[in-house]
Amino acid sequence: MEPVLVEVVDRLKRHIAASPDASEFCKKAVIHLIDQSRGLTRPVKMLVQSDMERRRDLIVGVHDMCSGGGTTQIDQFLEKLNLTDIYLRSWAHTPTDWGIGISIGKPYGPFEEVEYDPAIIEQIVLPN
């Protein structure tokens, strides 16, 4: 897949940053994943195994941003940006398989893993 225009990626990041459906930490983690996806051309995931409080925050926050019942509605926003092959997802399959990811072409991977590091995520500045 060809890289997405920087302006389109910035618009997506601003939409996520403005979301009332997720915590500040969750929004920063999603923006970190977008940055790691190299212009939305590389499917990436972040597994969160030991940070129980933030793990739930990330899973629920991504779910709520994607849900049609929320106000962010990421899937519909991606469609408006003509990014119909990009998916933002969260999952909690087993006690050790909790994560969030950005996939390309298929809703659930395969993914390249990005290290979960709360210190790096906290340093992300949310765009206006």
C-alpha positions as CSV (number, residue, x, y, z in Angstrom):
1,M,0.0,0.0,0.0
2,E,1.2,3.5,-0.8
3,P,1.8,5.9,2.1
4,V,-1.2,8.1,3.0
5,L,-0.7,11.8,2.6
6,V,0.7,13.5,5.6
7,E,-2.3,15.9,5.7
8,V,-4.7,12.9,5.9
9,V,-2.7,11.3,8.7
10,D,-2.7,14.6,10.6
11,R,-6.4,14.9,10.1
12,L,-6.9,11.4,11.6
13,K,-4.7,12.2,14.5
14,R,-6.6,15.4,15.3
15,H,-9.9,13.5,15.1
16,I,-8.6,11.0,17.6
17,A,-7.1,13.7,19.9
18,A,-10.5,15.4,20.0
19,S,-12.4,12.2,20.9
20,P,-14.5,12.3,24.1
21,D,-14.7,8.5,23.9
22,A,-11.2,7.6,25.2
23,S,-8.7,8.7,27.9
24,E,-5.8,10.9,27.0
25,F,-3.4,8.0,27.5
26,C,-5.5,5.8,25.1
27,K,-5.5,8.6,22.4
28,K,-1.7,9.0,22.8
29,A,-1.3,5.2,22.4
30,V,-3.3,5.2,19.2
31,I,-1.3,8.1,17.8
32,H,1.9,6.3,18.7
33,L,0.6,3.3,16.7
34,I,-0.2,5.5,13.7
35,D,3.3,6.9,13.9
36,Q,4.8,3.4,14.0
37,S,2.7,2.3,11.0
38,R,4.9,4.4,8.7
39,G,2.2,6.5,7.1
40,L,-0.5,3.8,7.6
41,T,1.4,1.4,5.4
42,R,2.5,-1.2,8.0
43,P,0.1,-3.1,10.2
44,V,1.1,-2.8,13.8
45,K,-0.1,-4.0,17.2
46,M,0.8,-3.3,20.8
47,L,0.1,-6.1,23.3
48,V,-0.5,-5.0,26.9
49,Q,0.0,-7.9,29.3
50,S,1.0,-6.6,32.7
51,D,-0.3,-3.1,33.1
52,M,-3.8,-4.1,34.2
53,E,-5.3,-0.7,34.7
54,R,-4.1,0.8,31.4
55,R,-4.8,-2.4,29.6
56,R,-8.5,-2.1,30.2
57,D,-8.3,1.6,29.5
58,L,-6.8,1.0,26.0
59,I,-9.1,-1.9,25.1
60,V,-12.3,0.0,26.1
61,G,-11.1,3.3,24.7
62,V,-10.3,1.9,21.3
63,H,-13.6,0.0,21.3
64,D,-15.6,3.1,22.2
65,M,-13.8,5.3,19.6
66,C,-14.7,2.7,16.9
67,S,-18.2,2.0,18.1
68,G,-21.2,3.4,16.2
69,G,-22.6,4.3,19.6
70,G,-19.8,6.7,20.4
71,T,-19.1,10.1,18.9
72,T,-15.7,9.5,17.4
73,Q,-16.8,6.7,15.0
74,I,-13.3,6.0,13.6
75,D,-14.5,3.5,11.0
76,Q,-16.9,6.1,9.5
77,F,-14.2,8.8,9.7
78,L,-11.7,6.5,7.9
79,E,-14.3,6.0,5.1
80,K,-14.7,9.8,4.7
81,L,-10.9,10.0,4.3
82,N,-11.1,7.2,1.6
83,L,-9.1,4.9,3.9
84,T,-11.4,1.9,3.6
85,D,-8.6,-0.6,4.0
86,I,-7.4,0.7,7.3
87,Y,-8.8,-0.7,10.6
88,L,-8.3,0.3,14.2
89,R,-9.1,-2.6,16.6
90,S,-8.8,-3.8,20.1
91,W,-9.1,-7.3,21.5
92,A,-9.0,-9.3,24.7
93,H,-8.8,-13.0,23.6
94,T,-6.9,-14.6,26.4
95,P,-5.3,-13.4,29.7
96,T,-2.0,-12.8,27.7
97,D,-3.5,-11.6,24.4
98,W,-4.9,-8.1,25.1
99,G,-4.0,-5.5,22.6
100,I,-4.7,-2.7,20.1
101,G,-3.7,-2.6,16.5
102,I,-3.9,-0.9,13.1
103,S,-4.4,-3.3,10.3
104,I,-4.4,-2.9,6.5
105,G,-6.5,-4.9,4.2
106,K,-7.9,-7.3,6.8
107,P,-9.5,-6.2,10.1
108,Y,-7.3,-8.5,12.3
109,G,-3.8,-8.7,11.1
110,P,-1.2,-10.1,10.6
111,F,0.6,-7.4,12.5
112,E,4.2,-6.3,13.4
113,E,4.5,-5.8,17.1
114,V,5.3,-2.5,18.6
115,E,6.7,-2.5,22.2
116,Y,4.3,-1.3,24.9
117,D,6.2,1.4,26.8
118,P,4.0,3.8,28.8
119,A,6.9,6.3,29.2
120,I,7.1,6.7,25.5
121,I,3.3,6.9,25.1
122,E,3.1,9.6,27.8
123,Q,5.5,11.8,25.9
124,I,3.2,12.0,22.9
125,V,1.8,15.5,22.4
126,L,-1.8,15.4,21.3
127,P,-2.4,17.6,18.2
128,N,-5.0,20.4,18.3
